[in-house]
């Protein structure tokens, strides 16, 4: 909470959130190589690689969501990481994501060969939901699906997008629509068949959908899938 609301500094880098926005935006080498910042910019209810980062608590998420200045900082963090991935936020109301025409080719090449970023994106999607921007998640997934299936880009991301990113959806309609979109693109791809809620059901609770794979999947399965995604990053585009 202090990091986004009160000018607190992260550990071990010692930066405020504004420091990241000012000094790290466009610093692609630093963003690629440093593994400590991602848990501070995108906190969730699960631990990550940086043991010095705090796990997000429910009351902390509520505090950030209710603070307009904190949410503006979080939105700036999202724009920073989108830029790192060769994308930009085209509509802050709908969450529409498009290519950054100035950088997308070089950034996509990096993303296609750097599998650890696929795990970061799972965290980013979950954080969007936990901080009140659930409606931003489906547009990001649709953008990646278009790039993969329509334009032949980011091919090494396909498994992560189909089996991980889509399965973070808490909105039943988004989950159903994205699964159907994958089937429309390629009927041979085995799409997860986890429970699909009715539209009048409640969205999935913040503390229940924490596995980075399809609903009901085991932690071991998720870890194996993550390792496969990272291993695939070395394959040709």
Backbone torsions as a table, in degrees:
resi	resn	phi	psi	omega
1	UNK	NA	-44.8	-179.1
2	UNK	-59.8	-35.7	-177.3
3	UNK	-61.3	-43.6	-178.3
4	UNK	-92.3	-24.5	-172.6
5	UNK	-105.9	-29.5	-169.0
6	UNK	-129.1	20.1	177.4
7	UNK	74.1	19.6	179.6
8	UNK	-66.3	159.1	-179.3
9	UNK	-106.5	147.5	179.8
10	UNK	-83.1	169.5	177.4
11	UNK	-128.5	130.8	11.0
12	UNK	-98.0	-0.2	-172.9
13	UNK	-72.1	-26.1	178.1
14	UNK	75.9	23.1	-178.1
15	UNK	-99.7	149.1	164.8
16	UNK	-84.4	168.0	178.8
17	UNK	-63.9	-34.8	177.6
18	UNK	-66.2	-33.1	176.0
19	UNK	-59.2	-43.6	178.8
20	UNK	-62.7	-44.4	-178.0
21	UNK	-65.2	-35.2	-176.6
22	UNK	-83.3	-43.6	-169.2
23	UNK	-101.6	-21.3	-175.0
24	UNK	-104.8	-15.4	179.7
25	UNK	-63.8	119.4	-177.5
26	UNK	86.4	-5.0	177.7
27	UNK	-88.3	75.1	-169.5
28	UNK	-65.7	-35.9	179.6
29	UNK	-62.8	-42.8	179.9
30	UNK	-66.7	-44.0	-179.3
31	UNK	-64.6	-33.2	179.0
32	UNK	-72.6	-42.6	-170.2
33	UNK	-85.9	-28.8	-175.5
34	UNK	-86.9	129.6	-176.3
35	UNK	-109.7	6.1	-176.2
36	UNK	-93.4	-25.5	-170.1
37	UNK	-76.9	-29.1	-167.3
38	UNK	-63.0	-35.0	-179.2
39	UNK	-73.5	-21.4	177.3
40	UNK	-83.5	-42.6	178.9
41	UNK	-71.5	-30.3	-176.1
42	UNK	-132.6	74.2	-178.3
43	UNK	-74.8	143.1	175.7
44	UNK	-138.2	-177.3	-176.3
45	UNK	-81.3	5.8	-177.9
46	UNK	-118.8	148.1	175.0
47	UNK	-73.2	161.5	177.9
48	UNK	-135.3	-156.2	-175.0
49	UNK	-69.6	-30.8	-178.9
50	UNK	-88.0	100.1	-178.0
51	UNK	-68.0	-11.2	179.0
52	UNK	-90.0	-5.9	176.8
53	UNK	-86.9	143.9	-178.3
54	UNK	-85.3	143.7	173.4
55	UNK	-76.8	135.3	-177.7
56	UNK	-69.0	129.6	175.8
57	UNK	-98.3	157.0	-176.9
58	UNK	-57.2	-46.3	-177.7
59	UNK	-66.5	-29.2	177.2
60	UNK	-70.2	-40.7	176.8
61	UNK	-60.9	-40.8	179.1
62	UNK	-64.9	-37.9	178.4
63	UNK	-63.9	-45.1	179.7
64	UNK	-65.0	-44.5	-179.2
65	UNK	-61.1	-31.4	-176.1
66	UNK	-87.6	-2.3	-177.8
67	UNK	-107.8	107.0	-177.1
68	UNK	-57.8	-37.6	179.7
69	UNK	-67.8	-39.8	177.9
70	UNK	-64.9	-40.3	179.7
71	UNK	-68.8	-33.5	175.2
72	UNK	-64.5	-39.0	176.6
73	UNK	-65.9	-40.7	179.0
74	UNK	-64.0	-40.3	177.6
75	UNK	-62.2	-38.0	176.7
76	UNK	-64.8	-36.3	176.1
77	UNK	-64.1	-41.0	178.6
78	UNK	-63.6	-42.1	178.4
79	UNK	-64.5	-37.3	178.1
80	UNK	-60.4	-47.4	-176.3
81	UNK	-73.9	-32.3	174.1
82	UNK	-61.7	-42.1	177.9
83	UNK	-61.4	-40.6	177.2
84	UNK	-58.9	-33.2	-179.3
85	UNK	-92.2	7.8	177.7
86	UNK	81.5	23.3	-177.2
87	UNK	-125.4	172.9	171.9
88	UNK	-149.4	154.7	177.8
89	UNK	-82.5	110.9	-175.9
90	UNK	-83.7	-25.7	-176.6
91	UNK	-145.9	111.8	-177.3
92	UNK	-75.5	-10.3	176.4
93	UNK	-85.3	-48.9	-177.2
94	UNK	-89.6	-21.0	-175.4
95	UNK	85.3	11.3	-179.1
96	UNK	-58.5	133.7	179.8
97	UNK	-117.7	137.7	178.1
98	UNK	-134.1	173.9	175.1
99	UNK	-65.9	148.5	163.8
100	UNK	-87.7	104.7	-171.1
101	UNK	-61.0	-23.9	-177.5
102	UNK	-78.7	-25.0	-170.1
103	UNK	-132.0	-4.8	-165.2
104	UNK	-61.1	-36.2	-175.8
105	UNK	-63.2	-49.8	179.2
106	UNK	-67.4	-39.0	-179.0
107	UNK	-69.1	-39.3	177.4
108	UNK	-64.8	-38.2	177.1
109	UNK	-59.6	-43.7	178.6
110	UNK	-64.6	-44.3	-178.3
111	UNK	-65.5	-33.6	-178.3
112	UNK	-71.3	-22.2	-178.3
113	UNK	-110.9	-0.1	-174.8
114	UNK	-116.0	84.8	-171.2
115	UNK	-65.2	-23.2	-179.4
116	UNK	-65.5	-22.7	176.3
117	UNK	-68.7	-23.6	177.9
118	UNK	-64.9	-37.2	176.3
119	UNK	-69.2	-36.7	176.2
120	UNK	-60.7	-41.3	-177.6
121	UNK	-65.5	-36.6	174.5
122	UNK	-58.1	-45.3	178.1
123	UNK	-62.1	-44.2	-178.5
124	UNK	-60.3	-44.5	179.3
125	UNK	-61.3	-45.1	179.4
126	UNK	-63.0	-40.5	-179.4
127	UNK	-64.5	-39.4	176.3
128	UNK	-54.3	-45.3	179.4
129	UNK	-66.0	-41.4	-176.3
130	UNK	-70.9	-24.6	-179.8
131	UNK	-104.3	24.4	168.6
132	UNK	87.5	10.7	179.7
133	UNK	-116.1	44.4	178.2
134	UNK	-55.4	-35.4	-177.3
135	UNK	-70.9	-9.4	174.9
136	UNK	-80.8	-19.0	-170.4
137	UNK	-71.1	-46.6	-178.8
138	UNK	-63.0	-42.3	177.2
139	UNK	-59.4	-37.2	177.5
140	UNK	-65.5	-42.8	178.1
141	UNK	-64.7	-41.0	178.4
142	UNK	-62.8	-38.7	177.7
143	UNK	-60.8	-48.3	179.6
144	UNK	-63.3	-40.2	178.8
145	UNK	-62.9	-41.2	176.7
146	UNK	-60.3	-46.3	-178.9
147	UNK	-62.0	-39.7	-177.7
148	UNK	-72.0	-51.2	-168.7
149	UNK	-93.6	-29.8	-178.3
150	UNK	-94.4	-34.2	-174.0
151	UNK	-114.0	-1.7	176.6
152	UNK	68.2	23.3	178.0
153	UNK	-99.1	164.7	172.6
154	UNK	51.7	40.5	-175.2
155	UNK	-63.6	-31.8	-179.7
156	UNK	-71.8	-12.1	177.9
157	UNK	-86.1	-9.1	-170.3
158	UNK	-55.1	-48.5	-178.1
159	UNK	-61.6	-43.9	179.9
160	UNK	-64.0	-41.1	-178.1
161	UNK	-65.3	-44.8	-176.7
162	UNK	-72.5	-43.5	-170.7
163	UNK	-97.8	-15.7	-176.2
164	UNK	-117.6	-60.7	-170.7
165	UNK	-63.4	-48.2	-179.5
166	UNK	-59.9	-35.3	-175.6
167	UNK	-77.0	-0.1	171.9
168	UNK	-85.1	-7.1	-176.8
169	UNK	-62.8	133.3	173.6
170	UNK	-102.8	-16.7	177.1
171	UNK	-83.3	119.8	-175.0
172	UNK	-57.7	-39.5	-178.7
173	UNK	-66.9	-40.2	178.7
174	UNK	-64.4	-43.8	179.5
175	UNK	-60.1	-48.0	-179.2
176	UNK	-64.7	-44.6	-176.6
177	UNK	-66.1	-40.0	-179.1
178	UNK	-70.3	-38.6	175.1
179	UNK	-61.5	-42.3	179.4
180	UNK	-67.4	-34.8	178.1
181	UNK	-62.2	-41.8	176.9
182	UNK	-61.3	-44.2	178.6
183	UNK	-62.1	-35.7	177.9
184	UNK	-65.8	-40.7	178.9
185	UNK	-67.9	-42.8	-174.6
186	UNK	-155.2	104.8	-177.2
187	UNK	-70.9	-11.9	-179.2
188	UNK	-84.3	-12.0	-178.3
189	UNK	-79.1	126.3	176.6
190	UNK	-73.5	106.6	-179.9
191	UNK	-87.1	136.7	178.8
192	UNK	-51.6	143.3	-175.8
193	UNK	-115.3	34.8	179.1
194	UNK	-66.3	177.0	-176.6
195	UNK	-62.5	136.4	175.5
196	UNK	-114.9	114.2	-177.4
197	UNK	-72.4	155.8	172.8
198	UNK	-73.0	157.9	-177.0
199	UNK	-61.5	-26.6	-178.5
200	UNK	-90.8	1.8	174.4
201	UNK	-78.0	159.2	177.8
202	UNK	-71.1	149.4	173.3
203	UNK	-65.9	155.8	-173.5
204	UNK	-65.4	139.0	-175.6
205	UNK	-64.4	149.5	-176.6
206	UNK	-55.9	-37.0	-171.8
207	UNK	-96.0	7.2	-176.4
208	UNK	-103.1	-34.3	-174.7
209	UNK	-99.5	69.3	-173.4
210	UNK	-105.7	-10.8	177.4
211	UNK	-76.3	138.1	-177.1
212	UNK	-82.0	30.3	178.4
213	UNK	-141.2	-167.0	-176.9
214	UNK	-64.5	154.3	-178.4
215	UNK	-59.6	131.3	179.6
216	UNK	91.6	-8.6	-179.8
217	UNK	-73.3	152.2	-179.1
218	UNK	-80.2	158.1	176.7
219	UNK	-61.6	-37.8	179.3
220	UNK	-62.4	-41.1	178.4
221	UNK	-64.1	-39.5	179.2
222	UNK	-64.2	-42.3	-179.6
223	UNK	-64.7	-40.1	178.9
224	UNK	-64.2	-40.7	179.0
225	UNK	-64.7	-40.3	179.0
226	UNK	-63.3	-41.9	178.9
227	UNK	-63.7	-37.0	178.7
228	UNK	-65.6	-40.1	178.9
229	UNK	-63.7	-42.7	-179.2
230	UNK	-66.6	-38.8	179.6
231	UNK	-66.4	-33.3	-178.6
232	UNK	-70.5	-15.6	-175.1
233	UNK	-63.7	-21.2	179.5
234	UNK	-83.1	-6.9	-178.7
235	UNK	-72.5	162.3	179.8
236	UNK	-70.1	150.7	-179.8
237	UNK	-69.1	NA	NA
